[in-house]
């Protein structure tokens, strides 16, 4: 008897949310039966053009109950699927360890979209393009191999994204002296080939892939331009995905 009592007690604790479940399921059930769903429309038309037998009525009720239970389950399940997006950027002037030397960082913000943590999040700079004027075509630069991007204060290590807690990923920076160059924010390694890229005039496009465990990767393009010596106020735009291709400056783009 004692074991039976314990079993009933444990089961009772597990069903403490049944009232909320039945309330949500009943609300969905009513929407499906009397709302604009396919079941409701088919059932309503059947009533208009004829008199459905009892088994049809019961079948409609059972289908509606099944679909209602599915939507109640789905709402909770989707909330626990890890997903993230990158639609926001930040501009951060910050001092350095060198006296009177400041840097302005361009950063992007991967944001957790559900209640589930997004684990092992990391950013990669895949390639960089450049153009001098609005009418010119994008040109590939020497930076065309994947490099690790660094987080604002956590290096290049993988991070866990939590809902409502923003963490910023560095894209590039420029220092405050007149001859400063736009530098990709790849703290572990910056290829010497980058020195061959004319800098800092023109607009740079940084193509970035952000990855995380159990999530599809997010690809973004970040365009950055510094106007003259105004190192604190870069012109930045962020778009989803990558360009379909690069047309050499000596050729015309084909639609």
C-alpha positions as CSV (number, residue, x, y, z in Angstrom):
1,X,0.0,0.0,0.0
2,X,2.8,2.3,0.8
3,X,4.4,1.9,-2.6
4,X,1.0,2.4,-4.3
5,X,0.5,5.6,-2.3
6,X,3.9,6.8,-3.3
7,X,3.1,6.1,-6.9
8,X,-0.2,8.0,-6.8
9,X,1.6,10.9,-5.0
10,X,4.4,11.1,-7.7
11,X,1.8,11.0,-10.5
12,X,-0.3,13.6,-8.8
13,X,2.7,16.0,-8.7
14,X,3.4,15.4,-12.4
15,X,-0.2,16.4,-13.3
16,X,-0.3,19.6,-11.3
17,X,-0.5,21.6,-14.6
18,X,-3.4,19.7,-16.0
19,X,-5.9,22.5,-15.5
20,X,-3.7,24.9,-17.6
21,X,-3.3,22.2,-20.3
22,X,-7.1,21.5,-20.5
23,X,-7.8,25.2,-20.6
24,X,-5.3,25.7,-23.5
25,X,-6.5,22.6,-25.3
26,X,-10.2,23.6,-24.9
27,X,-9.5,27.0,-26.3
28,X,-7.7,25.6,-29.3
29,X,-10.4,23.0,-29.7
30,X,-13.1,25.6,-29.9
31,X,-11.1,27.6,-32.5
32,X,-10.7,24.6,-34.7
33,X,-14.3,23.5,-34.5
34,X,-15.9,26.9,-34.8
35,X,-13.1,29.1,-36.3
36,X,-11.7,29.3,-39.8
37,X,-9.8,26.0,-39.8
38,X,-10.2,23.4,-42.6
39,X,-12.1,21.1,-40.1
40,X,-14.5,23.8,-39.2
41,X,-15.1,24.8,-42.8
42,X,-15.7,21.2,-44.0
43,X,-18.0,20.5,-41.1
44,X,-19.9,23.7,-41.6
45,X,-20.4,23.0,-45.3
46,X,-21.6,19.5,-44.6
47,X,-24.2,20.9,-42.2
48,X,-25.4,23.3,-44.8
49,X,-25.8,20.9,-47.7
50,X,-26.9,17.8,-45.7
51,X,-27.3,16.1,-42.4
52,X,-24.0,14.4,-41.4
53,X,-24.3,11.1,-39.6
54,X,-23.3,10.7,-36.0
55,X,-20.0,9.1,-36.9
56,X,-19.0,12.1,-39.0
57,X,-19.7,14.4,-36.0
58,X,-17.7,12.3,-33.7
59,X,-14.8,12.1,-36.2
60,X,-14.8,15.9,-36.5
61,X,-14.7,16.3,-32.7
62,X,-11.9,13.7,-32.3
63,X,-9.8,15.3,-35.2
64,X,-10.3,18.7,-33.6
65,X,-9.2,17.4,-30.2
66,X,-6.1,15.8,-31.7
67,X,-5.1,19.0,-33.6
68,X,-5.8,21.1,-30.5
69,X,-3.5,18.9,-28.4
70,X,-0.8,19.2,-31.1
71,X,-0.9,23.0,-31.2
72,X,-0.7,23.1,-27.4
73,X,2.3,20.8,-27.5
74,X,3.9,22.7,-30.4
75,X,3.8,26.1,-28.7
76,X,5.8,24.7,-25.8
77,X,8.1,22.7,-28.0
78,X,9.1,25.5,-30.3
79,X,9.9,27.7,-27.3
80,X,12.6,25.1,-26.3
81,X,14.2,24.8,-29.7
82,X,17.5,26.8,-29.8
83,X,17.5,29.5,-32.5
84,X,19.4,32.8,-33.0
85,X,19.6,35.7,-35.4
86,X,22.1,38.5,-36.2
87,X,20.2,41.6,-37.2
88,X,21.8,44.2,-34.9
89,X,25.2,46.0,-34.9
90,X,27.0,48.3,-32.5
91,X,29.8,50.9,-32.8
92,X,32.1,51.0,-29.7
93,X,35.0,53.5,-29.2
94,X,37.3,52.1,-26.6
95,X,40.8,53.0,-25.1
96,X,43.8,50.7,-25.6
97,X,46.8,49.8,-23.5
98,X,48.8,52.4,-25.6
99,X,48.6,55.9,-24.2
100,X,46.3,58.2,-26.2
101,X,45.4,55.5,-28.7
102,X,41.7,54.7,-29.1
103,X,40.0,52.2,-31.3
104,X,36.5,52.2,-32.7
105,X,35.1,48.7,-33.1
106,X,32.2,47.6,-35.4
107,X,30.4,44.8,-33.7
108,X,27.4,42.5,-34.5
109,X,25.1,41.1,-31.9
110,X,23.9,37.4,-32.2
111,X,20.6,37.2,-30.3
112,X,18.9,34.2,-28.8
113,X,15.3,33.9,-30.0
114,X,13.8,31.3,-27.7
115,X,14.0,30.2,-24.1
116,X,16.6,27.5,-25.0
117,X,20.3,28.5,-24.7
118,X,22.2,28.7,-27.9
119,X,25.5,26.8,-27.1
120,X,28.9,26.8,-28.7
121,X,28.3,30.1,-30.7
122,X,31.3,31.3,-32.7
123,X,31.9,33.7,-35.5
124,X,34.1,33.4,-38.6
125,X,35.2,36.0,-41.1
126,X,35.1,34.2,-44.4
127,X,36.2,36.9,-46.8
128,X,36.5,40.7,-47.4
129,X,35.5,42.7,-50.4
130,X,36.1,46.4,-51.2
131,X,34.9,49.1,-53.6
132,X,35.8,52.8,-53.8
133,X,32.5,54.4,-55.0
134,X,28.8,53.6,-55.1
135,X,29.0,52.9,-58.9
136,X,31.9,50.6,-58.7
137,X,31.8,46.8,-58.5
138,X,32.9,44.9,-55.4
139,X,36.5,43.6,-55.7
140,X,37.8,40.6,-53.8
141,X,40.7,41.4,-51.4
142,X,43.6,39.2,-50.3
143,X,41.6,38.2,-47.2
144,X,39.7,35.2,-48.6
145,X,40.2,32.4,-46.1
146,X,38.2,31.8,-42.9
147,X,39.5,33.4,-39.7
148,X,38.2,33.4,-36.2
149,X,36.4,36.5,-35.0
150,X,36.8,37.7,-31.4
151,X,34.0,38.5,-28.9
152,X,34.0,41.9,-27.3
153,X,35.6,40.8,-24.1
154,X,35.9,37.0,-24.4
155,X,38.4,36.3,-27.1
156,X,37.6,33.8,-29.8
157,X,36.3,31.0,-27.5
158,X,32.8,29.6,-28.0
159,X,30.0,31.3,-26.1
160,X,26.6,30.4,-24.9
161,X,23.8,32.8,-25.9
162,X,21.0,33.3,-23.4
163,X,17.7,35.1,-24.0
164,X,17.8,38.7,-23.1
165,X,21.6,38.8,-22.5
166,X,23.5,40.3,-25.4
167,X,27.1,39.4,-26.3
168,X,28.9,41.3,-29.1
169,X,31.1,39.9,-31.8
170,X,33.9,42.1,-33.1
171,X,34.0,42.6,-36.9
172,X,36.7,45.2,-37.5
173,X,38.3,48.3,-36.0
174,X,40.2,51.5,-36.7
175,X,42.5,53.5,-34.4
176,X,42.4,57.2,-33.9
177,X,45.7,58.3,-35.6
178,X,45.5,59.8,-39.1
179,X,47.3,56.9,-40.9
180,X,45.3,54.2,-39.2
181,X,44.0,51.3,-41.3
182,X,40.7,49.4,-41.1
183,X,41.7,46.1,-39.5
184,X,39.6,42.9,-39.3
185,X,39.0,41.9,-35.7
186,X,40.8,38.5,-35.9
187,X,42.9,38.6,-32.8
188,X,44.7,35.2,-33.3
189,X,46.0,36.0,-36.8
190,X,45.9,38.7,-39.4
191,X,47.5,37.8,-42.8
192,X,50.4,40.0,-44.0
193,X,48.5,40.1,-47.3
194,X,46.1,42.5,-45.7
195,X,48.8,45.2,-45.9
196,X,48.4,45.1,-49.7
197,X,44.8,46.3,-49.5
198,X,44.4,50.1,-50.0
199,X,43.3,51.5,-46.8
200,X,41.3,53.1,-45.2
201,X,39.5,54.8,-48.2
202,X,36.5,53.1,-49.8
203,X,33.8,50.7,-48.4
204,X,34.7,47.3,-47.0
205,X,32.3,44.3,-47.0
206,X,32.9,41.7,-44.3
207,X,31.2,38.4,-45.0
208,X,30.7,36.5,-41.8
209,X,29.2,33.2,-40.7
210,X,28.0,32.7,-37.1
211,X,27.6,29.0,-36.1
212,X,26.2,27.3,-33.0
213,X,25.4,23.8,-31.8
214,X,22.0,22.4,-33.0
215,X,21.2,25.6,-35.0
216,X,21.5,26.4,-38.7
217,X,24.4,28.9,-39.4
218,X,23.6,32.5,-39.9
219,X,25.4,34.3,-42.8
220,X,25.6,38.1,-42.8
221,X,27.4,40.9,-44.7
222,X,28.6,44.0,-42.9
223,X,29.5,47.0,-44.9
224,X,31.9,49.5,-43.2
225,X,33.1,52.9,-44.4
226,X,35.1,55.6,-42.5
227,X,34.8,59.1,-43.8
228,X,38.3,60.7,-43.9
229,X,39.8,61.0,-40.4
230,X,36.5,60.6,-38.6
231,X,37.5,57.4,-36.9
232,X,34.7,57.5,-34.3
233,X,31.7,57.5,-36.7
234,X,31.9,54.7,-39.3
235,X,29.0,54.3,-41.8
236,X,27.8,50.7,-41.2
237,X,25.1,48.6,-42.7
238,X,24.2,44.9,-42.1
239,X,22.4,42.6,-44.5
240,X,21.5,38.9,-44.4
241,X,23.4,36.4,-46.6
242,X,26.2,36.9,-49.1
243,X,26.6,38.3,-52.6
244,X,25.8,35.9,-55.4
245,X,29.1,36.7,-57.0
246,X,31.7,39.3,-57.7
247,X,32.0,41.0,-61.1
248,X,35.5,42.3,-61.9
249,X,35.7,46.0,-62.3
250,X,36.6,45.7,-65.9
251,X,33.4,43.9,-66.8
252,X,29.8,44.9,-66.8
253,X,27.3,43.1,-64.5
254,X,24.9,40.9,-66.3
255,X,21.4,40.8,-64.8
